[in-house]
Amino acid sequence: MVDEFRRIYSPLASEDAWRGYVLPHGVIFEPRGSSSMYATVRRYEGVTDPAEAGRRVSEGFVALISQVPGFVAYYWVDAGDGVMLSTSVYEDQAGAEESTRRAAGFVREQLASLLPNPPQVTAGEVVASG
C-alpha cells in the first residue's frame, strides 16, 4: 500500500518523508526500525469457558502484565467458537518477552483448566499503528 501510494504521489520521497503519514484506513506509516513498540498476539483454541477465562484475565492477569516496564496496552478478545486472543503492546522487545513469560506462568497457575491447548504465539515490532 505504501509503495503504491509513493509511486502515485511522490516517487522521490524518502522513508523519512513518509514517517507519521496517515495512509488509507487510518494507518500511520512507520518505517521498519523507527518504531519503538513491540506486540505479542496469543491465540488460544479449545477454550472451555470463555466468560470465566475473561473474568480471570481481567481480575488477575491485566494487573500482572501492566506492571512490566514499557507496558502500553493489553486486550483479551473472545473470537467465538472456543477461540480467544490476547494482544499485548510494549515500548520494547524486552517488555514483550517478559509479558510472554508472565502469560505462561499465569495460564499454568490460573487458567490451565480453561485453556487446554498451548497458544499460538506471534510477536514482533510494530511497524504501523492507528
CORWOVEN-V577372 format. One record per backbone hydrogen bond with DSSP energy under -1.0 kcal/mol. NH is the residue of the N-H (numbers start at 1). CO is the residue of the C=O. If there is no record, write none. Layout:
# CORWOVEN-V577372
nh:NH co:CO
nh:NH co:CO
This chain:
# CORWOVEN-V577372
nh:5 co:1
nh:6 co:2
nh:7 co:3
nh:8 co:4
nh:9 co:5
nh:10 co:6
nh:13 co:10
nh:20 co:29
nh:21 co:18
nh:23 co:27
nh:26 co:23
nh:28 co:129
nh:29 co:21
nh:30 co:127
nh:34 co:31
nh:38 co:90
nh:39 co:124
nh:40 co:88
nh:41 co:122
nh:42 co:86
nh:43 co:120
nh:44 co:84
nh:47 co:82
nh:48 co:114
nh:53 co:49
nh:54 co:50
nh:55 co:51
nh:56 co:52
nh:57 co:53
nh:58 co:54
nh:59 co:55
nh:60 co:56
nh:61 co:56
nh:62 co:57
nh:64 co:60
nh:65 co:61
nh:66 co:62
nh:68 co:65
nh:71 co:68
nh:72 co:89
nh:73 co:89
nh:75 co:87
nh:77 co:85
nh:79 co:83
nh:83 co:80
nh:84 co:44
nh:85 co:77
nh:86 co:42
nh:87 co:75
nh:88 co:40
nh:89 co:73
nh:90 co:38
nh:91 co:70
nh:96 co:92
nh:97 co:93
nh:98 co:94
nh:99 co:95
nh:100 co:96
nh:101 co:97
nh:102 co:98
nh:103 co:99
nh:104 co:100
nh:105 co:101
nh:106 co:102
nh:107 co:103
nh:108 co:104
nh:109 co:105
nh:110 co:106
nh:111 co:107
nh:112 co:107
nh:114 co:111
nh:115 co:111
nh:120 co:43
nh:122 co:41
nh:124 co:39
nh:126 co:37
nh:129 co:28
